[in-house]
């Protein structure tokens, strides 16, 4: 039976720890909801079809998860930044039996999501309230197959989640051959994104970037998805999947990624800054 509404109808604008949150129904998809925080879309959830990923960058992260292990095989996944747990829902239905941990700073936001957007039956997702980096540091070494980093304070990634030290902590938590995927929001002239590539290259043997061509060329502000692992990346498979999306994306790796990064230097805790402020209206719906 299709479930066009959540089990408990969402309230109007609700004060959470990080601002004002609101759950808005998606007029184009029955059973779908958008989580807004201070006017910025944070997550899209389809309660009827949790495997549907509406946001383009989230779909690209889904491709990374799809290729992290053979189809249907359970994964141990760490989600840094919970939001409405979109990718945790995706993994729960595409890889039954997966064990997932999420770290979300905003406990009141998590409570709102848990109450009004219930997880799929059988989903094994534990959500811990706390800072993403502190939560990562508390995890055992070699305990995860994938780490998903998608953390925003307002519309910016906090500075302490952009550094070599942060990437090294993710590397420690990953099993050999495990994968880190991170949301990198940037616009022209892409200094932040180039610095993030250099930062990941300082920690991992293989790094790639997935993004819409206009964003990669510095023509507009957007979300780039970084992928990093000590194992060789499935570049060809990622390229095919990204090319087939409603909004096709390019995959940049190897020498092309080196040219993209240029002379950018790795970012360390001592000199870190948050991701750039998006231009007004870039996330308007």
C-alpha positions in Angstrom: 0.0 0.0 0.0 1.3 3.4 -0.9 1.7 5.8 1.9 1.1 9.3 0.5 1.4 11.0 4.0 3.7 10.4 7.0 2.1 8.5 9.9 1.9 11.8 11.8 1.2 14.9 9.9 4.2 17.3 10.1 3.8 20.5 12.1 4.5 23.9 10.5 7.8 25.7 11.0 9.5 24.1 14.1 12.4 25.5 16.1 15.3 23.0 16.3 18.8 23.4 17.7 20.2 24.7 14.4 17.4 27.1 13.4 13.9 26.7 12.0 13.0 23.4 10.3 10.0 22.6 8.1 8.8 19.5 6.3 7.2 20.4 3.0 5.3 18.0 0.8 6.7 17.5 -2.7 3.9 18.5 -5.1 5.5 16.4 -7.9 5.8 13.1 -6.0 3.2 11.6 -3.7 4.6 10.5 -0.4 7.7 12.7 -0.7 8.9 15.4 1.6 11.6 18.0 1.7 13.3 19.0 4.9 14.1 22.7 5.0 16.2 24.4 7.6 16.2 28.2 7.7 14.9 28.1 4.1 17.7 25.8 2.7 16.6 22.4 1.4 18.5 19.8 3.5 17.0 16.5 2.5 14.4 14.9 0.2 12.7 11.7 1.4 10.3 9.5 -0.6 8.4 7.4 2.0 6.9 5.2 -0.6 10.1 4.6 -2.6 13.1 5.2 -0.3 15.5 4.2 -3.2 14.4 7.3 -5.1 17.1 10.0 -4.7 15.8 13.4 -5.8 18.7 15.7 -5.2 21.3 15.3 -8.0 24.4 15.2 -5.7 22.7 12.7 -3.4 22.1 10.5 -6.4 25.8 10.6 -7.2 26.6 9.6 -3.6 24.1 6.8 -4.2 26.2 5.6 -7.1 29.3 5.5 -4.9 27.3 3.4 -2.4 26.1 1.1 -5.2 29.6 0.4 -6.3 31.2 0.0 -2.9 30.4 -3.8 -2.8 28.6 -6.3 -5.0 24.9 -5.6 -5.5 22.7 -6.3 -2.4 25.6 -7.1 -0.1 25.2 -5.5 3.3 27.6 -2.6 4.2 28.7 -0.9 7.4 28.1 2.7 6.7 28.8 5.9 8.8 26.8 9.0 7.9 28.2 12.2 9.2 25.3 14.6 9.1 22.0 13.0 9.5 19.3 15.4 8.2 16.3 13.3 7.1 18.5 10.2 6.7 17.9 9.9 3.0 21.0 7.8 2.1 20.6 5.7 5.2 17.1 4.8 4.0 18.5 4.1 0.5 21.1 1.7 1.9 18.5 0.0 4.1 16.3 -0.9 1.1 19.0 -1.6 -1.5 21.3 -3.5 0.9 19.1 -5.2 3.5 21.0 -6.1 6.7 23.4 -3.2 6.5 24.5 -1.7 9.8 24.4 2.1 9.8 25.5 4.8 12.2 24.6 8.4 11.8 26.0 11.4 13.7 23.8 14.5 13.7 24.5 17.5 15.8 20.8 18.6 16.0 18.9 16.3 18.3 15.6 18.2 18.0 15.9 17.8 14.2 16.5 14.1 14.5 13.4 13.8 16.8 11.3 15.7 14.2 12.5 13.4 11.4 12.0 10.2 13.4 8.5 11.2 14.4 7.2 12.4 11.1 9.3 10.5 8.5 9.6 6.9 9.8 12.4 4.8 8.6 11.7 1.7 6.4 10.8 -1.5 8.2 13.9 -3.4 9.2 16.3 -0.5 8.8 19.2 -0.8 11.2 20.2 2.8 11.7 21.5 4.2 15.0 21.6 8.0 15.3 23.9 9.6 17.7 23.6 13.3 18.7 26.9 15.1 18.5 29.6 16.8 16.4 30.5 14.9 13.3 34.2 14.9 13.9 33.9 14.0 17.5 31.5 11.2 16.6 34.0 10.0 14.0 36.8 10.0 16.5 34.8 7.8 18.8 34.4 5.0 16.3 36.6 1.9 16.3 39.4 1.7 13.7 38.6 -0.3 10.6 34.9 -0.5 11.5 33.2 0.9 8.3 33.0 0.1 4.6 31.8 3.6 3.7 31.9 7.0 5.3 29.4 9.6 4.0 30.3 13.2 4.9 27.4 15.6 4.2 27.4 18.2 7.0 26.2 21.7 6.9 25.8 24.5 9.5 23.2 26.6 7.7 24.4 26.3 4.1 28.1 25.9 4.8 30.4 23.0 5.7 32.1 23.8 9.1 35.8 24.4 8.8 36.9 21.5 11.1 35.3 19.1 8.6 37.4 20.2 5.7 40.9 19.3 6.8 43.6 16.6 6.4 43.1 15.8 10.1 39.4 15.1 9.5 40.1 13.0 6.4 42.7 11.1 8.3 40.1 10.2 11.0 37.8 9.0 8.3 40.7 6.9 6.8 41.3 5.4 10.2 37.6 4.3 10.6 37.5 2.8 7.1 38.4 -0.8 6.5 41.1 -1.5 3.9 39.7 -0.5 0.5 36.8 1.4 2.2 35.4 4.6 0.6 34.9 8.1 1.8 32.4 10.2 -0.1 31.8 13.9 0.7 29.6 16.7 -0.4 31.7 19.7 -1.5 29.7 22.9 -2.1 31.5 25.6 -4.1 31.2 28.1 -6.9 33.5 30.1 -9.1 36.5 30.1 -9.0 36.4 26.7 -7.1 39.2 27.5 -4.7 37.5 25.5 -1.9 36.9 22.5 -4.1 40.5 22.4 -5.4 41.7 22.6 -1.8 39.4 19.7 -0.8 40.9 17.6 -3.6 44.4 18.4 -2.5 43.4 17.6 1.1 42.0 14.2 0.2 45.0 13.4 -2.0 47.2 14.0 1.0 45.4 11.1 2.9 44.1 8.6 0.3 45.8 7.0 -2.7 42.9 7.4 -5.1 40.5 10.4 -5.3 37.8 11.4 -7.8 35.3 14.2 -8.2 31.7 13.9 -9.6 29.9 17.0 -10.7 27.7 18.6 -13.4 30.0 20.0 -16.1 28.9 23.7 -15.6 29.9 23.4 -11.9 33.2 21.8 -12.7 34.0 24.6 -15.2 33.3 27.2 -12.5 30.3 28.6 -14.3 27.9 28.2 -11.3 27.6 27.4 -7.7 26.8 23.7 -7.0 27.5 20.5 -5.2 30.5 18.4 -6.2 30.9 14.9 -4.8 34.3 13.8 -3.7 35.2 10.1 -3.6 38.4 8.8 -1.9 39.8 5.4 -1.2 43.1 3.5 -1.0 41.6 1.0 -3.5 41.3 2.0 -7.1 38.1 3.8 -7.9 35.5 2.3 -10.2 35.9 5.3 -12.6 34.3 3.6 -15.6 31.3 2.4 -13.8 30.8 5.7 -12.0 31.1 7.5 -15.4 28.4 5.3 -16.9 26.0 5.9 -14.0 26.6 9.6 -13.8 26.2 10.0 -17.6 22.8 8.3 -17.4 21.4 10.6 -14.7 18.6 13.1 -15.5 21.3 15.8 -15.0 24.4 14.1 -16.3 27.7 14.6 -14.4 31.3 14.1 -15.2 33.8 12.0 -13.3 37.2 13.5 -12.9 40.1 11.4 -11.7 43.8 10.7 -12.3 45.8 13.3 -14.3 42.6 15.3 -15.0 42.0 15.6 -11.3 45.6 16.8 -10.8 45.0 19.5 -13.4 41.8 20.5 -11.7 43.5 20.8 -8.3 46.4 22.8 -9.9 48.6 24.4 -7.2 46.0 24.0 -4.4 47.5 22.9 -1.1 46.1 20.5 1.5 44.0 22.2 4.2 45.0 21.7 7.9 43.2 22.5 11.1 45.3 25.6 11.7 44.3 27.3 8.4 40.8 25.8 7.7 37.8 27.9 6.7 34.1 26.9 6.1 32.9 26.3 2.6 31.8 29.4 0.7 28.4 31.1 1.4 26.1 30.2 -1.5 24.8 33.1 -3.6 21.3 34.3 -2.7 18.5 32.2 -4.2 20.7 29.3 -5.3 18.7 26.8 -3.3 15.3 28.3 -3.8 12.5 25.9 -4.8 
